Amino acid sequence: MPADLAPLIAATTEWLTRAFPAGGGPLTAALAEAQARQAVTVATWLRYPTHLDAALVALTGPGGSARLDEVAGGRGRMPAGPQDMAWRSWVDEVVASWAAHLLTAPDAARDAVNALDTCAHTTAGPAEFRRLTDPSAHDLAATALLRHPDLLEPIARLHQADLLDRLRLGPARAH
């Protein structure tokens, strides 16, 4: 993963796991975070498929979590202070929306992972995204909220059409 996208992936994963937390202890939280990170990574690579795209978002910033916080009804908890504001500024609304859709639509998740072939960032194969595309019973139990279609629907719907277009056209042609 290019270092340029690491802060965006980390912040957007953090937002998703705070907005839709896992219950049941550290192992459950780790399983939920792994799935969220995989969905966010796939969404990020599709959204910013070239090194130039990654450089531009690193330069301009992704926009922050304000609208997501509003749409999620404060589930992601509002910023508490300067440190909280700092990581939230790296949350990408479109990436969070696409990741929410991937977490709740298994066919789209598989299509998205297959579409990574044309992304410049791809260093992993489909097996690296197994928790996203073929979750075990433990994975699903850990993400009762994170994969709940009714809860994630307002987030997923924000930019769902763009994701479906990207999957239909392919990352290189959609930009």
N, C-alpha and C positions, 0 to 999 in steps of 0.2 A: 504494500500500500504506500503510495507516495506520501511523504511527510506533509505535503500541502493539505491533504484531505483528512489527516488524523484528527485535528481539533474539531472539525465539522462532524465526523463520525462519532467521536467520543461525546460531544455535547448533545447531538441528536439522540444517541442511544440513552444518555442520562435523562433527557427529557421524557422519552417514552417509558423508561422504567420507573420514573417518579410519578408520571401521570397514571400509569397502569401497573402498580406494584405487585410483586409476587408476595404471597404470604407463606409462612411455614419455615422460615429459617434461612441460614446462609446458603445451603445447597440449592434450595429452591430459587433464591434470588440470583445465584450464579447461573443456573440453567435459563432463567428468564432473561438475564442480561446477555447471555451468549446468543440466544435467539433474536433478541432485539438488535444486537450488534451485527449479526449476519444479515438481517433484513435491511438495516441502515446501510451497511457496506454495499450490498447489491444495489439499493436505490441510489446511493451516492455515485457509484461507478456508472450507472445508467444515466444519471442526470448530468454528470461531468465526465463524458467518455474519453476525452483527450487530455493530454498534459496541459495544453493551452487552457482548456476549460477549468482545470484544477488550479492553474496559476491565476486565472482571472477571479475565481471565487476566493482564493486566498488573499488576493489584493483588495477586493471590494468588500468581502465579508458576506455571509449568507443571509443576513436579515434579522435573525433573532426569534425568540419564542413568544412574543407578545400576542400575536393573533392566535397561535396554538393554545396558549393559556386561556384566552377568552373563549375559544370554541370548545375546549375541554372542560369549561366550567371551573377552572382553578384546580383541576386534578393534578396538574404538574406543579402545584404550589407556586405562589407568586414570589418574585425575588425578595430575599430577606436582607440583602446588603450588597456591597460592592463586589465581593467575590462571587456571589450568586449571579449578579448581573453580568459579570465577565464571561462565565461559561455559557450563559443563556444567549449572549450575543452571537455565539457560534452555532446555534441551532438553525437548521435549514428547514423552513416550513414545507417546501415541496418534498424534500427527502423524507421528512417525518410522515407526510401524507402517503407517499409511495410505499414507505416501509409498513405503515398501518395496513394498507391494502394487501401487501405481500404476506403479512402475518395472518390475514383473515381469508385469503383466497389461495389455496394450495396450487391450483393450476397456474395462476398468474405467477406465483413464486417460482415454480419450475420453469415457466417460459422466461422469466427475468434472468434466472441463473444461466439458462441456455443462451440468452442474448448477450451475455458478458463476453462471448468470443470476440466481439468486435471492439471491445473497450481497451484502451491502452494500459489501463491499470491492472488488468487481470493477471494475477500470479497464481491463482488457485483454480482447481476444477470443481465440478459439481459436488464432489464428495466433501469439500470444505464447507459447504452450505447445507449439510445433511440435517442439522437441527431445524433449519428453516423449511426445507422442502420435504423432509421425511421424518418428522418429529416422533420420538418414542412416546410411550404412555407417560413416562416421567416428565418429558419435555412439555407435553400438553397440560399435565397437572400443574406444572410450575407457572404456566402462562394462562391461567383461567381468565384473568382480566386482559392481559396483553393480546390475546387472540380472540377475544369476545367480539363477534361482528357488530352487535348492537352498540357496544361501548366505543369501538373504534370507528364506526361508520361516519360520524361527523368529521373526523380527522381525515379518513381515507377519501371521502367524497370531495374534499377541497381541491385536489389536483389529480383525481382518478382518471379523468379523460386524457390528460397529458401522458400519464403512465401507459394507458392502453394504446395510445397513438405511438408512443416510443416502442412498445413491444411489437406492434404491428409493422411499423416502418423500419425498425432496427435503429440502434443508437447513432450510427454514423449519418444516416439519412435524415433523422429527426431534428438534428441541430441546425 
